[in-house]
């Protein structure tokens, strides 16, 4: 791993640790340290540390705290959101509840498409997320970071399909969640604007490359 990437990653971790401790968000800090010890190695680009994804999702969530019903628990879930899917042999919903609390455990379960032999249909998955004040925010931030980092990892066709899911699943989820949790309106609007901007940019790039994508 290039030294400059290591240095930047360590700095971001240090800044986030200070941010969490300064606000006495000790549950979220514990979640960060747990995932720090679990997500080792690099992402699919073979350069970026695995933990960079969870850290980046949490950093985006941290900018939305004034609009969140459960700020610390949403930050904790941002760190833990892949834990059941990627490490189900070690972690269960019950174990997460014992380590953190019920709201965090329920959110991670809701964020998991498949775990412990259960595979959720898209309708069930996004329908449940729309009713989860923590999971809905984390999922939107997660998709934003994945879109940001998919270039060079996904084929152009997969990029088009991935961004297309915004219209089929994500924006409808926002509409339901925004009505159910109006206090989080500002967070949903910020994330919707970000995702729409990303969609427009990706579609422009793909069209320039000759890939057919839907009209906006």
C-alpha positions in Angstrom: 0.0 0.0 0.0 1.5 3.4 -1.0 2.8 5.4 2.0 0.7 8.5 1.1 -2.5 6.4 1.3 -1.5 4.9 4.6 -0.7 8.3 6.0 -4.0 9.8 4.8 -5.9 6.8 6.2 -4.2 7.1 9.6 -5.0 10.9 9.7 -8.6 10.3 8.9 -8.9 7.7 11.6 -7.2 10.0 14.1 -9.6 12.9 13.3 -12.6 10.6 13.5 -11.5 9.2 16.9 -11.1 12.8 18.2 -14.5 13.7 16.8 -16.2 10.8 18.5 -14.5 11.2 21.9 -15.1 14.9 21.9 -18.8 14.3 21.7 -18.6 11.4 24.1 -19.9 9.0 21.4 -18.2 6.0 23.0 -20.5 3.4 21.4 -19.6 4.7 18.0 -15.9 4.8 18.9 -16.2 1.2 20.1 -17.8 0.3 16.8 -15.0 2.0 14.9 -12.3 0.1 16.8 -14.2 -3.2 16.4 -14.3 -2.8 12.6 -10.8 -1.6 12.5 -9.7 -5.0 13.9 -12.0 -6.9 11.5 -11.6 -5.2 8.2 -8.0 -5.8 7.3 -6.4 -5.8 3.9 -7.4 -3.8 0.9 -10.5 -3.1 -1.2 -11.1 -4.5 -4.7 -8.7 -1.9 -6.1 -5.9 -3.6 -4.1 -4.7 -0.2 -2.9 -7.3 1.3 -0.5 -7.6 -0.1 3.0 -10.8 -2.0 3.6 -11.7 0.1 6.5 -11.6 3.2 4.3 -15.2 2.4 3.1 -16.7 2.2 6.6 -14.7 5.3 7.7 -15.9 7.2 4.6 -19.5 6.3 5.2 -19.2 7.4 8.8 -17.6 10.7 7.8 -20.5 11.5 5.5 -23.0 10.6 8.2 -21.1 12.9 10.7 -22.0 15.9 8.5 -25.7 15.1 9.0 -25.8 14.8 12.8 -28.1 17.9 13.5 -30.7 16.2 11.3 -30.6 12.7 12.8 -32.9 11.2 15.4 -30.2 9.0 16.7 -26.8 10.6 15.9 -24.4 8.3 17.8 -26.2 5.1 16.9 -26.3 6.1 13.2 -22.6 6.7 13.3 -22.0 3.3 15.0 -24.2 1.6 12.3 -22.1 3.3 9.6 -19.0 1.5 10.9 -20.8 -1.8 11.4 -23.1 -1.9 8.4 -21.3 -4.8 6.6 -20.5 -6.8 9.7 -23.2 -9.4 9.5 -22.9 -9.9 5.7 -19.1 -10.2 5.7 -18.4 -11.7 9.1 -21.6 -13.7 9.9 -19.5 -16.6 11.1 -18.4 -14.5 14.0 -21.3 -12.1 14.5 -25.0 -12.4 15.0 -27.8 -10.0 15.6 -28.0 -11.1 19.2 -24.3 -10.7 19.7 -24.4 -7.2 18.3 -27.3 -6.4 20.7 -25.3 -7.6 23.7 -22.2 -5.6 22.6 -24.0 -2.4 21.6 -27.8 -2.1 21.9 -31.1 -3.2 20.3 -31.4 -0.2 17.9 -27.9 -0.7 16.5 -28.3 -4.5 16.2 -31.7 -4.1 14.4 -30.3 -1.5 12.0 -27.4 -3.8 11.1 -29.8 -6.6 10.5 -32.0 -4.4 8.3 -28.9 -3.3 6.4 -27.8 -6.9 5.7 -29.2 -8.3 2.4 -28.0 -11.8 3.2 -26.8 -13.3 6.4 -27.0 -16.7 8.1 -28.7 -18.3 5.2 -31.4 -15.7 4.8 -31.5 -13.8 1.4 -33.9 -10.9 1.3 -35.8 -9.9 -1.8 -35.2 -6.3 -3.0 -38.8 -5.4 -2.1 -38.4 -6.7 1.4 -35.0 -5.3 1.9 -35.6 -1.7 0.8 -39.1 -1.7 2.3 -37.7 -2.5 5.7 -34.9 0.1 5.3 -37.4 2.8 4.6 -39.0 2.1 8.0 -35.6 2.2 9.8 -34.4 5.7 10.8 -30.8 4.5 11.3 -30.5 2.0 8.5 -32.1 4.3 5.8 -29.5 7.0 6.4 -26.6 4.6 6.5 -27.7 2.8 3.3 -27.9 6.1 1.4 -24.4 7.1 2.6 -23.1 3.7 1.8 -24.4 3.9 -1.8 -22.9 7.4 -2.2 -19.5 6.2 -1.3 -19.7 3.1 -3.4 -20.7 5.2 -6.5 -17.8 7.5 -5.7 -15.3 4.6 -5.7 -16.7 2.3 -8.4 -14.7 3.7 -11.4 -12.0 1.3 -12.4 -13.6 -1.5 -10.3 -17.0 -2.0 -12.0 -17.4 -2.5 -15.7 -19.3 0.4 -17.5 -22.4 -1.8 -17.8 -22.3 -2.6 -14.1 -21.9 1.1 -13.3 -25.0 1.9 -15.3 -27.0 -0.8 -13.6 -25.7 0.2 -10.1 -26.6 3.8 -10.6 -30.0 2.8 -12.1 -30.9 1.3 -8.8 -31.2 4.8 -7.4 -34.4 5.3 -9.3 -35.8 1.8 -8.7 -35.0 1.5 -5.0 -33.2 4.4 -3.4 -35.3 7.5 -4.3 -38.6 5.6 -3.5 -37.0 4.6 -0.1 -36.2 8.2 0.6 -39.8 9.3 -0.1 -41.2 6.8 2.4 -38.5 7.4 5.1 -38.9 11.2 4.8 -42.6 11.0 5.5 -42.1 8.6 8.4 -39.2 10.5 10.0 -39.7 14.2 9.1 -37.1 15.2 11.7 -34.5 13.6 9.4 -35.8 15.6 6.4 -32.5 17.6 6.1 -30.4 14.4 6.1 -32.6 12.8 3.4 -32.6 15.9 1.2 -28.8 16.2 1.5 -28.2 12.6 0.5 -30.8 12.7 -2.3 -29.1 15.8 -3.8 -25.7 14.1 -3.6 -27.0 10.9 -5.2 -28.8 12.7 -8.0 -25.6 14.7 -8.7 -23.6 11.4 -8.8 -26.1 9.8 -11.1 -26.0 12.8 -13.5 -22.2 12.7 -13.6 -21.9 8.9 -14.1 -24.5 9.0 -16.9 -22.6 11.8 -18.7 -19.4 9.8 -18.5 -21.0 6.6 -19.6 -22.8 8.3 -22.5 -19.4 9.8 -23.6 -18.0 6.3 -23.6 -20.8 5.0 -25.8 -22.7 3.1 -23.1 -26.5 3.3 -23.3 -28.1 4.6 -20.2 -31.6 5.8 -19.3 -32.6 9.4 -19.9 -32.9 11.4 -16.7 
